[in-house]
Amino acid sequence: MEGIVRELALFAGAGGGILGGKLLGWRTVCAVEIDPYCREVLLRRQEEKHLLPFPVWDDVRTFDGTPWRGKVDVVSAGFPCQPFSVAGKRKGDQDERNMWPATLRILCEVRPRFALLENVPGLLAYEYSGEIFGGLAESGFDARWRVLSAAEVGAPHKRSRLWIVADAKSKPRNDSNRGRLDAGRLAPGRRSGLDGSPWQPEPDMDRVVDGLAYGVDRLKALGNGQVPQCAATAWRILSGLA
């Protein structure tokens, strides 16, 4: 896409995915996040000029996307993974935390050119994944997916995630480009921290990255957060820009 890419970030958390968009040169124009601490982080980063100003809503279930139609190029959404995680209760679509219906509603209201979606790989084991991909198709989106881990972009922890890029204008593609990513395809320049420095693990916590979050609220935000390099790399691969 040419020009400034405008992002609406659903389930924005403390901004890991927003930083991924920043790596891609995107401009976040709106975010939705239910956790009060995470909303405070997003507002503080704006006050500190690390992020350009954008409004932050508190709940996707009450968020109205229609005013944003024509004003957004990409909707990003790491919709809650707890219903589909192997570490959870595995209730799938019967879990009250399943926010896919709200996510699809907002996509249909906003009608962006693209959607960048994230969840756990375990989602693919549920029949409900067919409803997700089917819902995208019925709504006019052609979807491609990859499972990508933080280790594959140079981090010292695994953190595998399912990434989906849905394109509202592309022609149907076959499945030959779907599946696991060969880490050897990644350029060396993408295998480091945001500033180009080596990754540093959080002390006594091998699955996280130093400086992203600490403390009780911060650790919760970290567990729900996205690795910026993963978000950016998944977009590059699945949108054909790698």
Steps between C-alpha positions, in 0.01 A plus 500: 500500500619848416499794739438485874340175614236575763448232765210431734638280779250275678608324822799735491641398838801703607593566138720211385303465176488877458881504517496231230296737285745777580782279369301477176449875483131484589307772684263383774186717483290321762533220756265291713618337825297390801779480759535831692874459557565436131291801401708711738820372338372595153407849617831550680697397191306763307573765763869410479489538120600138438167456323302754302164592658200272449178435697470186711162327549441250779294208365465339157150382594372857511738654247330629183723465196271673252643853558840361402395366161717659234745622764686173570720285275581216744311363798731304729356267762663251733159376615512316836676166482382353833202317346733315261822465703615152603581654839139616550160338550470430125139613473557650158205699370305414818743706707359840598839650415465407133507835326512384140134597433572856616819506292319392183222750565751784520677381184168511316424846639841648418561314171879546500714380212685263734471329837796369700378242751686306770419208730653178631581214258259281698215689335557290188405185694147630560216461254425860584806603297295407194234745612767769536645448154152449357380822660788688343425352159128577524589856596715543189846429642754258356708366791854360520660367818834403652618372837796714600701491822699773669805274471468515122557873509802471731352508853628261771152358564250305290155664533343351186196682366255459214498803270231569241501770234161555338483699175172655391605557139732216406420217264460154657830329572574131528633342819855452371624804691344401831668318787812535712754770424854404410711711737776512239285732290523777758751774427778536762397860562168382644649269760558753778333742737307809395816712502714237325660379824508131603200362687534499878292250702308622802680380819363163615236504225625328187186559294504880508715789387676745731333838527160409355320455829560437872293484817165329543296710257794518263543123498131456419540746215807311384320167494228650281743700288649452156867498408534802267750328271263204459210722405710690247658186354168316473359796309797512263480127427124468465450821304778401260736779601781279638 
